[in-house]
Amino acid sequence: MSNPYLPDIATIQRVKPETYDTTSFTLKFDDPGVWERFRFRPGQFVEISVFGAGEAPFCISSSAHGREDFDITVRRLGRVTQALHAMGEGAQVGVRGPLGNSFPLDEVAGKHVLFVGGGLGLAPLRPQILEVYRQRDKFQSITVLYGARTPDDLIYRDELEQWQNLEGMRCLLTVDVGGDGWTGNVGVVGSLLSEVKFDVGQAVVFVCGPPIMIRFVVRDLVAMGFGEDDIISTLERHMRCGIGKCNHCIHGDKYICLDGPVFTYRQMKAMMELEP
Ligand SMILES: Cc1cc2nc3c(=O)[nH]c(=O)nc-3n(C[C@H](O)[C@H](O)[C@H](O)COP(=O)(O)OP(=O)(O)OC[C@H]3O[C@@H](n4cnc5c(N)ncnc54)[C@H](O)[C@@H]3O)c2cc1C
């Protein structure tokens, strides 16, 4: 990227509604040369410009392997996300990125890998889940615990069904409030932690979700004996430039956009202590 403020143009290839307020968009760069240098790693994000509406950061939610396009999964909230939701296949957006750091992979080889996702928090975890599964021989086990408020809030439903039937992956779902037709677990995602039977001293956990969910899940993980460096999450803050210039996302002594968005619990604790 020669000018970090200049977006590359991508065209929406596919629009896939996930829930009543969340949609996945598959984006492909108009210039194939851009894809060659794009090469993202799980955990990274992009700044998406919707022309006439503004720019906003979104994590990349698809596999970092074997594709020539990528997905973002977007909840409809304000100006940019509403404008994006109004766009269809064939529409163009601007893309800056990939930005930020990424989830560790080689560094956690040999461990049991646990993913705990809440709601839209499964989106940043998805590329890492797919990569860990692709390289599953390097890990002792793979467990995905995913929860949402209601069955209607579960994203990637078709994929979740596949994951529940995959050999080499354990995938458990829960919802806070069940409903007609829901025969699965009911309870917050943290309640599924009782299903974890492996030695947590040899495990790493990736946690993403709403701040309140992260707070309670991390508390439980620490109580279970997970090390502070083995609890890894992504942080979201109001963000503008995405490249450490505008100071919008400073948290403690870190830029979320440059030093993050991926942090260990040890790093997050240190950052919180520095907050005014
Ligand atoms: C690194 C990173 C990755 C992200 N990944 C995703 C993703 O994969 N999918 C997704 O849907 N969203 C993601 N977000 C959040 C997304 O960027 C915001 O929802 C978006 O900027 C809202 O833009 P808007 O113009 O539609 O809403 P605005 O009109 O700007 O805001 C609407 C409301 O949302 C609040 N808000 C906006 N941004 C944030 C934020 N970052 N944190 C908390 N509250 C916020 C505002 O205060 C306001 O109340 C991510 C944010 C960051 C920083």
The ligand as a Tripos MOL2 file, in Angstrom:
@<TRIPOS>MOLECULE
LIG
   53    58     1     0     0
SMALL
NO_CHARGES

@<TRIPOS>ATOM
      1 C1        -10.8530   -3.3770   14.9520 C.3       1 LIG1
      2 C2        -12.3660   -3.3300   14.7940 C.ar      1 LIG1
      3 C3        -13.0230   -4.3790   14.1940 C.ar      1 LIG1
      4 C4        -14.4090   -4.3460   14.0380 C.ar      1 LIG1
      5 N1        -15.0210   -5.3920   13.4350 N.ar      1 LIG1
      6 C5        -16.3570   -5.3500   13.2340 C.ar      1 LIG1
      7 C6        -17.0040   -6.4190   12.5450 C.ar      1 LIG1
      8 O1        -16.3860   -7.4010   12.1300 O.2       1 LIG1
      9 N2        -18.3400   -6.3160   12.3410 N.ar      1 LIG1
     10 C7        -19.0690   -5.2250   12.7840 C.ar      1 LIG1
     11 O2        -20.2830   -5.1850   12.5610 O.2       1 LIG1
     12 N3        -18.4740   -4.2290   13.4500 N.ar      1 LIG1
     13 C8        -17.1470   -4.2480   13.6710 C.ar      1 LIG1
     14 N4        -16.5430   -3.2120   14.3150 N.ar      1 LIG1
     15 C9        -17.3740   -2.0840   14.7780 C.3       1 LIG1
     16 C10       -17.6940   -1.1940   13.5750 C.3       1 LIG1
     17 O3        -16.5030   -0.5680   13.1500 O.3       1 LIG1
     18 C11       -18.7260   -0.1470   13.9830 C.3       1 LIG1
     19 O4        -19.9550   -0.7950   14.2030 O.3       1 LIG1
     20 C12       -18.9020    0.8680   12.8660 C.3       1 LIG1
     21 O5        -17.7860    1.7250   12.8610 O.3       1 LIG1
     22 C13       -20.1500    1.6710   13.0780 C.3       1 LIG1
     23 O6        -20.1820    2.6420   12.0460 O.3       1 LIG1
     24 P1        -21.5320    3.3670   11.6940 P.3       1 LIG1
     25 O7        -21.1950    4.5910   10.8970 O.co2     1 LIG1
     26 O8        -22.5260    2.4420   11.1000 O.co2     1 LIG1
     27 O9        -22.1000    3.7890   13.1010 O.3       1 LIG1
     28 P2        -21.8700    5.1470   13.8850 P.3       1 LIG1
     29 O10       -22.9480    6.0900   13.4380 O.co2     1 LIG1
     30 O11       -20.4490    5.5900   13.8060 O.co2     1 LIG1
     31 O12       -22.1390    4.6570   15.3520 O.3       1 LIG1
     32 C14       -23.3660    4.0300   15.7280 C.3       1 LIG1
     33 C15       -23.2280    3.6590   17.1950 C.3       1 LIG1
     34 O13       -22.2330    2.6560   17.3580 O.3       1 LIG1
     35 C16       -21.2260    3.0770   18.2820 C.3       1 LIG1
     36 N5        -19.9060    2.6040   17.7920 N.ar      1 LIG1
     37 C17       -19.3460    2.8650   16.5990 C.ar      1 LIG1
     38 N6        -18.1470    2.2660   16.5030 N.ar      1 LIG1
     39 C18       -17.9510    1.5960   17.6490 C.ar      1 LIG1
     40 C19       -16.8940    0.7880   18.1720 C.ar      1 LIG1
     41 N7        -15.7790    0.5160   17.4930 N.pl3     1 LIG1
     42 N8        -17.0310    0.2830   19.4080 N.ar      1 LIG1
     43 C20       -18.1280    0.5260   20.1390 C.ar      1 LIG1
     44 N9        -19.1670    1.2830   19.7050 N.ar      1 LIG1
     45 C21       -19.0760    1.8100   18.4820 C.ar      1 LIG1
     46 C22       -21.3390    4.5930   18.2800 C.3       1 LIG1
     47 O14       -20.9010    5.1510   19.4990 O.3       1 LIG1
     48 C23       -22.8060    4.8100   18.0990 C.3       1 LIG1
     49 O15       -23.5110    4.6780   19.2980 O.3       1 LIG1
     50 C24       -15.1540   -3.2200   14.5040 C.ar      1 LIG1
     51 C25       -14.4900   -2.1600   15.1290 C.ar      1 LIG1
     52 C26       -13.1160   -2.2110   15.2780 C.ar      1 LIG1
     53 C27       -12.4220   -1.0700   15.9390 C.3       1 LIG1
@<TRIPOS>BOND
     1     1     2 1
     2     2     3 ar
     3     2    52 ar
     4     3     4 ar
     5     4     5 ar
     6     4    50 ar
     7     5     6 ar
     8     6     7 ar
     9     6    13 1
    10     7     8 2
    11     7     9 ar
    12     9    10 ar
    13    10    11 2
    14    10    12 ar
    15    12    13 ar
    16    13    14 ar
    17    14    15 1
    18    14    50 ar
    19    15    16 1
    20    16    17 1
    21    16    18 1
    22    18    19 1
    23    18    20 1
    24    20    21 1
    25    20    22 1
    26    22    23 1
    27    23    24 1
    28    24    25 2
    29    24    26 1
    30    24    27 1
    31    27    28 1
    32    28    29 2
    33    28    30 1
    34    28    31 1
    35    31    32 1
    36    32    33 1
    37    33    34 1
    38    33    48 1
    39    34    35 1
    40    35    36 1
    41    35    46 1
    42    36    37 ar
    43    36    45 ar
    44    37    38 ar
    45    38    39 ar
    46    39    40 ar
    47    39    45 ar
    48    40    41 1
    49    40    42 ar
    50    42    43 ar
    51    43    44 ar
    52    44    45 ar
    53    46    47 1
    54    46    48 1
    55    48    49 1
    56    50    51 ar
    57    51    52 ar
    58    52    53 1
@<TRIPOS>SUBSTRUCTURE
     1 LIG1         1 GROUP 0 **** ****
